[in-house]
Amino acid sequence: ITAKELGGPKGIATTAQVLTTGRITSSLVHPNVTVIIGSQSYKFDETTSLVKVFLQDNLLTVYSGSNKIHG
C-alpha cells in the first residue's frame, strides 16, 4: 500500500492492512491510524511523516524517515 496520507487531522479511526507480506508507505499518517501486516499491528498516537511499515525478521517494523519507531 502506498498513500500520500492515511487518516485525517481529527483522528478518525483508519486501518491499512496487508494480509500476508508487503509494505505500507505514506508521506503522512495521522493519529488513530492502525497499520496491519499479517497478524501484527501498530497504532499511531501522533501525526507522523515519511512512514514505512514492513516485516523484518518476522517482526512488524515502523520507520518515520530514518528513525525506527517500532520493532
MODELLER restraints for C-alpha pairs under 7 A, 6 or more apart:
rsr = mdl.restraints
at = mdl.atoms
rsr.add(forms.Gaussian(group=physical.xy_distance, feature=features.Distance(at['CA:1:A'], at['CA:23:A']), mean=6.28, stdev=0.5))
rsr.add(forms.Gaussian(group=physical.xy_distance, feature=features.Distance(at['CA:1:A'], at['CA:24:A']), mean=4.70, stdev=0.5))
rsr.add(forms.Gaussian(group=physical.xy_distance, feature=features.Distance(at['CA:1:A'], at['CA:25:A']), mean=6.32, stdev=0.5))
rsr.add(forms.Gaussian(group=physical.xy_distance, feature=features.Distance(at['CA:2:A'], at['CA:24:A']), mean=5.87, stdev=0.5))
rsr.add(forms.Gaussian(group=physical.xy_distance, feature=features.Distance(at['CA:2:A'], at['CA:25:A']), mean=4.86, stdev=0.5))
rsr.add(forms.Gaussian(group=physical.xy_distance, feature=features.Distance(at['CA:2:A'], at['CA:26:A']), mean=5.84, stdev=0.5))
rsr.add(forms.Gaussian(group=physical.xy_distance, feature=features.Distance(at['CA:3:A'], at['CA:25:A']), mean=6.33, stdev=0.5))
rsr.add(forms.Gaussian(group=physical.xy_distance, feature=features.Distance(at['CA:3:A'], at['CA:26:A']), mean=4.74, stdev=0.5))
rsr.add(forms.Gaussian(group=physical.xy_distance, feature=features.Distance(at['CA:3:A'], at['CA:27:A']), mean=6.94, stdev=0.5))
rsr.add(forms.Gaussian(group=physical.xy_distance, feature=features.Distance(at['CA:4:A'], at['CA:26:A']), mean=5.23, stdev=0.5))
rsr.add(forms.Gaussian(group=physical.xy_distance, feature=features.Distance(at['CA:4:A'], at['CA:27:A']), mean=4.99, stdev=0.5))
rsr.add(forms.Gaussian(group=physical.xy_distance, feature=features.Distance(at['CA:4:A'], at['CA:28:A']), mean=6.37, stdev=0.5))
rsr.add(forms.Gaussian(group=physical.xy_distance, feature=features.Distance(at['CA:5:A'], at['CA:26:A']), mean=5.82, stdev=0.5))
rsr.add(forms.Gaussian(group=physical.xy_distance, feature=features.Distance(at['CA:5:A'], at['CA:27:A']), mean=5.94, stdev=0.5))
rsr.add(forms.Gaussian(group=physical.xy_distance, feature=features.Distance(at['CA:5:A'], at['CA:28:A']), mean=4.74, stdev=0.5))
rsr.add(forms.Gaussian(group=physical.xy_distance, feature=features.Distance(at['CA:5:A'], at['CA:29:A']), mean=5.77, stdev=0.5))
rsr.add(forms.Gaussian(group=physical.xy_distance, feature=features.Distance(at['CA:6:A'], at['CA:26:A']), mean=6.92, stdev=0.5))
rsr.add(forms.Gaussian(group=physical.xy_distance, feature=features.Distance(at['CA:6:A'], at['CA:28:A']), mean=6.44, stdev=0.5))
rsr.add(forms.Gaussian(group=physical.xy_distance, feature=features.Distance(at['CA:6:A'], at['CA:29:A']), mean=4.84, stdev=0.5))
rsr.add(forms.Gaussian(group=physical.xy_distance, feature=features.Distance(at['CA:6:A'], at['CA:30:A']), mean=6.28, stdev=0.5))
rsr.add(forms.Gaussian(group=physical.xy_distance, feature=features.Distance(at['CA:6:A'], at['CA:33:A']), mean=6.97, stdev=0.5))
rsr.add(forms.Gaussian(group=physical.xy_distance, feature=features.Distance(at['CA:7:A'], at['CA:13:A']), mean=6.90, stdev=0.5))
rsr.add(forms.Gaussian(group=physical.xy_distance, feature=features.Distance(at['CA:7:A'], at['CA:14:A']), mean=5.42, stdev=0.5))
rsr.add(forms.Gaussian(group=physical.xy_distance, feature=features.Distance(at['CA:7:A'], at['CA:29:A']), mean=6.34, stdev=0.5))
rsr.add(forms.Gaussian(group=physical.xy_distance, feature=features.Distance(at['CA:7:A'], at['CA:30:A']), mean=5.24, stdev=0.5))
rsr.add(forms.Gaussian(group=physical.xy_distance, feature=features.Distance(at['CA:7:A'], at['CA:33:A']), mean=5.90, stdev=0.5))
rsr.add(forms.Gaussian(group=physical.xy_distance, feature=features.Distance(at['CA:8:A'], at['CA:30:A']), mean=5.72, stdev=0.5))
rsr.add(forms.Gaussian(group=physical.xy_distance, feature=features.Distance(at['CA:9:A'], at['CA:30:A']), mean=6.06, stdev=0.5))
rsr.add(forms.Gaussian(group=physical.xy_distance, feature=features.Distance(at['CA:11:A'], at['CA:30:A']), mean=6.55, stdev=0.5))
rsr.add(forms.Gaussian(group=physical.xy_distance, feature=features.Distance(at['CA:11:A'], at['CA:31:A']), mean=5.28, stdev=0.5))
rsr.add(forms.Gaussian(group=physical.xy_distance, feature=features.Distance(at['CA:11:A'], at['CA:32:A']), mean=5.37, stdev=0.5))
rsr.add(forms.Gaussian(group=physical.xy_distance, feature=features.Distance(at['CA:12:A'], at['CA:32:A']), mean=6.44, stdev=0.5))
rsr.add(forms.Gaussian(group=physical.xy_distance, feature=features.Distance(at['CA:13:A'], at['CA:32:A']), mean=5.15, stdev=0.5))
rsr.add(forms.Gaussian(group=physical.xy_distance, feature=features.Distance(at['CA:13:A'], at['CA:33:A']), mean=5.79, stdev=0.5))
rsr.add(forms.Gaussian(group=physical.xy_distance, feature=features.Distance(at['CA:14:A'], at['CA:32:A']), mean=6.65, stdev=0.5))
rsr.add(forms.Gaussian(group=physical.xy_distance, feature=features.Distance(at['CA:14:A'], at['CA:33:A']), mean=4.74, stdev=0.5))
rsr.add(forms.Gaussian(group=physical.xy_distance, feature=features.Distance(at['CA:14:A'], at['CA:34:A']), mean=6.24, stdev=0.5))
rsr.add(forms.Gaussian(group=physical.xy_distance, feature=features.Distance(at['CA:15:A'], at['CA:33:A']), mean=5.75, stdev=0.5))
rsr.add(forms.Gaussian(group=physical.xy_distance, feature=features.Distance(at['CA:15:A'], at['CA:34:A']), mean=4.78, stdev=0.5))
rsr.add(forms.Gaussian(group=physical.xy_distance, feature=features.Distance(at['CA:15:A'], at['CA:35:A']), mean=5.79, stdev=0.5))
rsr.add(forms.Gaussian(group=physical.xy_distance, feature=features.Distance(at['CA:16:A'], at['CA:34:A']), mean=6.43, stdev=0.5))
rsr.add(forms.Gaussian(group=physical.xy_distance, feature=features.Distance(at['CA:16:A'], at['CA:35:A']), mean=4.90, stdev=0.5))
rsr.add(forms.Gaussian(group=physical.xy_distance, feature=features.Distance(at['CA:16:A'], at['CA:36:A']), mean=6.26, stdev=0.5))
rsr.add(forms.Gaussian(group=physical.xy_distance, feature=features.Distance(at['CA:17:A'], at['CA:35:A']), mean=5.84, stdev=0.5))
rsr.add(forms.Gaussian(group=physical.xy_distance, feature=features.Distance(at['CA:17:A'], at['CA:36:A']), mean=4.56, stdev=0.5))
rsr.add(forms.Gaussian(group=physical.xy_distance, feature=features.Distance(at['CA:17:A'], at['CA:37:A']), mean=5.88, stdev=0.5))
rsr.add(forms.Gaussian(group=physical.xy_distance, feature=features.Distance(at['CA:18:A'], at['CA:36:A']), mean=6.17, stdev=0.5))
rsr.add(forms.Gaussian(group=physical.xy_distance, feature=features.Distance(at['CA:18:A'], at['CA:37:A']), mean=4.80, stdev=0.5))
rsr.add(forms.Gaussian(group=physical.xy_distance, feature=features.Distance(at['CA:18:A'], at['CA:38:A']), mean=6.39, stdev=0.5))
rsr.add(forms.Gaussian(group=physical.xy_distance, feature=features.Distance(at['CA:19:A'], at['CA:37:A']), mean=5.97, stdev=0.5))
rsr.add(forms.Gaussian(group=physical.xy_distance, feature=features.Distance(at['CA:19:A'], at['CA:38:A']), mean=4.97, stdev=0.5))
rsr.add(forms.Gaussian(group=physical.xy_distance, feature=features.Distance(at['CA:20:A'], at['CA:37:A']), mean=6.11, stdev=0.5))
rsr.add(forms.Gaussian(group=physical.xy_distance, feature=features.Distance(at['CA:20:A'], at['CA:38:A']), mean=4.45, stdev=0.5))
rsr.add(forms.Gaussian(group=physical.xy_distance, feature=features.Distance(at['CA:21:A'], at['CA:37:A']), mean=6.31, stdev=0.5))
rsr.add(forms.Gaussian(group=physical.xy_distance, feature=features.Distance(at['CA:21:A'], at['CA:38:A']), mean=6.55, stdev=0.5))
rsr.add(forms.Gaussian(group=physical.xy_distance, feature=features.Distance(at['CA:22:A'], at['CA:54:A']), mean=6.35, stdev=0.5))
rsr.add(forms.Gaussian(group=physical.xy_distance, feature=features.Distance(at['CA:23:A'], at['CA:53:A']), mean=5.62, stdev=0.5))
rsr.add(forms.Gaussian(group=physical.xy_distance, feature=features.Distance(at['CA:23:A'], at['CA:54:A']), mean=4.80, stdev=0.5))
rsr.add(forms.Gaussian(group=physical.xy_distance, feature=features.Distance(at['CA:24:A'], at['CA:52:A']), mean=5.89, stdev=0.5))
rsr.add(forms.Gaussian(group=physical.xy_distance, feature=features.Distance(at['CA:24:A'], at['CA:53:A']), mean=5.00, stdev=0.5))
rsr.add(forms.Gaussian(group=physical.xy_distance, feature=features.Distance(at['CA:24:A'], at['CA:54:A']), mean=6.64, stdev=0.5))
rsr.add(forms.Gaussian(group=physical.xy_distance, feature=features.Distance(at['CA:25:A'], at['CA:51:A']), mean=5.46, stdev=0.5))
rsr.add(forms.Gaussian(group=physical.xy_distance, feature=features.Distance(at['CA:25:A'], at['CA:52:A']), mean=4.55, stdev=0.5))
rsr.add(forms.Gaussian(group=physical.xy_distance, feature=features.Distance(at['CA:25:A'], at['CA:53:A']), mean=6.28, stdev=0.5))
rsr.add(forms.Gaussian(group=physical.xy_distance, feature=features.Distance(at['CA:26:A'], at['CA:50:A']), mean=6.00, stdev=0.5))
rsr.add(forms.Gaussian(group=physical.xy_distance, feature=features.Distance(at['CA:26:A'], at['CA:51:A']), mean=5.17, stdev=0.5))
rsr.add(forms.Gaussian(group=physical.xy_distance, feature=features.Distance(at['CA:26:A'], at['CA:52:A']), mean=6.78, stdev=0.5))
rsr.add(forms.Gaussian(group=physical.xy_distance, feature=features.Distance(at['CA:27:A'], at['CA:49:A']), mean=5.45, stdev=0.5))
rsr.add(forms.Gaussian(group=physical.xy_distance, feature=features.Distance(at['CA:27:A'], at['CA:50:A']), mean=4.49, stdev=0.5))
rsr.add(forms.Gaussian(group=physical.xy_distance, feature=features.Distance(at['CA:27:A'], at['CA:51:A']), mean=6.17, stdev=0.5))
rsr.add(forms.Gaussian(group=physical.xy_distance, feature=features.Distance(at['CA:28:A'], at['CA:48:A']), mean=5.85, stdev=0.5))
rsr.add(forms.Gaussian(group=physical.xy_distance, feature=features.Distance(at['CA:28:A'], at['CA:49:A']), mean=4.42, stdev=0.5))
rsr.add(forms.Gaussian(group=physical.xy_distance, feature=features.Distance(at['CA:28:A'], at['CA:50:A']), mean=6.11, stdev=0.5))
rsr.add(forms.Gaussian(group=physical.xy_distance, feature=features.Distance(at['CA:28:A'], at['CA:51:A']), mean=6.85, stdev=0.5))
rsr.add(forms.Gaussian(group=physical.xy_distance, feature=features.Distance(at['CA:29:A'], at['CA:47:A']), mean=5.65, stdev=0.5))
rsr.add(forms.Gaussian(group=physical.xy_distance, feature=features.Distance(at['CA:29:A'], at['CA:48:A']), mean=5.16, stdev=0.5))
rsr.add(forms.Gaussian(group=physical.xy_distance, feature=features.Distance(at['CA:29:A'], at['CA:49:A']), mean=6.19, stdev=0.5))
rsr.add(forms.Gaussian(group=physical.xy_distance, feature=features.Distance(at['CA:30:A'], at['CA:46:A']), mean=6.28, stdev=0.5))
rsr.add(forms.Gaussian(group=physical.xy_distance, feature=features.Distance(at['CA:30:A'], at['CA:47:A']), mean=4.35, stdev=0.5))
rsr.add(forms.Gaussian(group=physical.xy_distance, feature=features.Distance(at['CA:30:A'], at['CA:48:A']), mean=6.45, stdev=0.5))
rsr.add(forms.Gaussian(group=physical.xy_distance, feature=features.Distance(at['CA:31:A'], at['CA:44:A']), mean=5.14, stdev=0.5))
rsr.add(forms.Gaussian(group=physical.xy_distance, feature=features.Distance(at['CA:31:A'], at['CA:45:A']), mean=4.64, stdev=0.5))
rsr.add(forms.Gaussian(group=physical.xy_distance, feature=features.Distance(at['CA:31:A'], at['CA:46:A']), mean=4.51, stdev=0.5))
rsr.add(forms.Gaussian(group=physical.xy_distance, feature=features.Distance(at['CA:31:A'], at['CA:47:A']), mean=5.35, stdev=0.5))
rsr.add(forms.Gaussian(group=physical.xy_distance, feature=features.Distance(at['CA:32:A'], at['CA:43:A']), mean=6.30, stdev=0.5))
rsr.add(forms.Gaussian(group=physical.xy_distance, feature=features.Distance(at['CA:32:A'], at['CA:44:A']), mean=5.60, stdev=0.5))
rsr.add(forms.Gaussian(group=physical.xy_distance, feature=features.Distance(at['CA:32:A'], at['CA:45:A']), mean=5.89, stdev=0.5))
rsr.add(forms.Gaussian(group=physical.xy_distance, feature=features.Distance(at['CA:33:A'], at['CA:43:A']), mean=5.64, stdev=0.5))
rsr.add(forms.Gaussian(group=physical.xy_distance, feature=features.Distance(at['CA:33:A'], at['CA:44:A']), mean=5.46, stdev=0.5))
rsr.add(forms.Gaussian(group=physical.xy_distance, feature=features.Distance(at['CA:34:A'], at['CA:41:A']), mean=6.64, stdev=0.5))
rsr.add(forms.Gaussian(group=physical.xy_distance, feature=features.Distance(at['CA:34:A'], at['CA:42:A']), mean=5.55, stdev=0.5))
rsr.add(forms.Gaussian(group=physical.xy_distance, feature=features.Distance(at['CA:34:A'], at['CA:43:A']), mean=4.22, stdev=0.5))
rsr.add(forms.Gaussian(group=physical.xy_distance, feature=features.Distance(at['CA:34:A'], at['CA:44:A']), mean=6.38, stdev=0.5))
rsr.add(forms.Gaussian(group=physical.xy_distance, feature=features.Distance(at['CA:35:A'], at['CA:41:A']), mean=5.53, stdev=0.5))
rsr.add(forms.Gaussian(group=physical.xy_distance, feature=features.Distance(at['CA:35:A'], at['CA:42:A']), mean=5.47, stdev=0.5))
rsr.add(forms.Gaussian(group=physical.xy_distance, feature=features.Distance(at['CA:35:A'], at['CA:43:A']), mean=6.49, stdev=0.5))
rsr.add(forms.Gaussian(group=physical.xy_distance, feature=features.Distance(at['CA:36:A'], at['CA:42:A']), mean=6.68, stdev=0.5))
rsr.add(forms.Gaussian(group=physical.xy_distance, feature=features.Distance(at['CA:40:A'], at['CA:60:A']), mean=6.20, stdev=0.5))
rsr.add(forms.Gaussian(group=physical.xy_distance, feature=features.Distance(at['CA:48:A'], at['CA:64:A']), mean=6.59, stdev=0.5))
rsr.add(forms.Gaussian(group=physical.xy_distance, feature=features.Distance(at['CA:49:A'], at['CA:64:A']), mean=5.89, stdev=0.5))
rsr.add(forms.Gaussian(group=physical.xy_distance, feature=features.Distance(at['CA:50:A'], at['CA:64:A']), mean=5.22, stdev=0.5))
rsr.add(forms.Gaussian(group=physical.xy_distance, feature=features.Distance(at['CA:50:A'], at['CA:65:A']), mean=4.99, stdev=0.5))
rsr.add(forms.Gaussian(group=physical.xy_distance, feature=features.Distance(at['CA:51:A'], at['CA:63:A']), mean=5.58, stdev=0.5))
rsr.add(forms.Gaussian(group=physical.xy_distance, feature=features.Distance(at['CA:51:A'], at['CA:64:A']), mean=4.65, stdev=0.5))
rsr.add(forms.Gaussian(group=physical.xy_distance, feature=features.Distance(at['CA:51:A'], at['CA:65:A']), mean=6.40, stdev=0.5))
rsr.add(forms.Gaussian(group=physical.xy_distance, feature=features.Distance(at['CA:52:A'], at['CA:62:A']), mean=5.79, stdev=0.5))
rsr.add(forms.Gaussian(group=physical.xy_distance, feature=features.Distance(at['CA:52:A'], at['CA:63:A']), mean=5.15, stdev=0.5))
rsr.add(forms.Gaussian(group=physical.xy_distance, feature=features.Distance(at['CA:52:A'], at['CA:64:A']), mean=6.63, stdev=0.5))
rsr.add(forms.Gaussian(group=physical.xy_distance, feature=features.Distance(at['CA:53:A'], at['CA:61:A']), mean=5.67, stdev=0.5))
rsr.add(forms.Gaussian(group=physical.xy_distance, feature=features.Distance(at['CA:53:A'], at['CA:62:A']), mean=4.57, stdev=0.5))
rsr.add(forms.Gaussian(group=physical.xy_distance, feature=features.Distance(at['CA:53:A'], at['CA:63:A']), mean=6.49, stdev=0.5))
rsr.add(forms.Gaussian(group=physical.xy_distance, feature=features.Distance(at['CA:54:A'], at['CA:60:A']), mean=5.87, stdev=0.5))
rsr.add(forms.Gaussian(group=physical.xy_distance, feature=features.Distance(at['CA:54:A'], at['CA:61:A']), mean=5.45, stdev=0.5))
rsr.add(forms.Gaussian(group=physical.xy_distance, feature=features.Distance(at['CA:54:A'], at['CA:62:A']), mean=6.79, stdev=0.5))
rsr.add(forms.Gaussian(group=physical.xy_distance, feature=features.Distance(at['CA:55:A'], at['CA:61:A']), mean=5.75, stdev=0.5))
rsr.add(forms.Gaussian(group=physical.xy_distance, feature=features.Distance(at['CA:59:A'], at['CA:71:A']), mean=6.18, stdev=0.5))
rsr.add(forms.Gaussian(group=physical.xy_distance, feature=features.Distance(at['CA:60:A'], at['CA:71:A']), mean=5.66, stdev=0.5))
rsr.add(forms.Gaussian(group=physical.xy_distance, feature=features.Distance(at['CA:61:A'], at['CA:70:A']), mean=5.42, stdev=0.5))
rsr.add(forms.Gaussian(group=physical.xy_distance, feature=features.Distance(at['CA:61:A'], at['CA:71:A']), mean=4.30, stdev=0.5))
rsr.add(forms.Gaussian(group=physical.xy_distance, feature=features.Distance(at['CA:62:A'], at['CA:68:A']), mean=5.98, stdev=0.5))
rsr.add(forms.Gaussian(group=physical.xy_distance, feature=features.Distance(at['CA:62:A'], at['CA:69:A']), mean=5.62, stdev=0.5))
rsr.add(forms.Gaussian(group=physical.xy_distance, feature=features.Distance(at['CA:62:A'], at['CA:70:A']), mean=4.93, stdev=0.5))
rsr.add(forms.Gaussian(group=physical.xy_distance, feature=features.Distance(at['CA:62:A'], at['CA:71:A']), mean=6.46, stdev=0.5))
rsr.add(forms.Gaussian(group=physical.xy_distance, feature=features.Distance(at['CA:63:A'], at['CA:69:A']), mean=5.54, stdev=0.5))
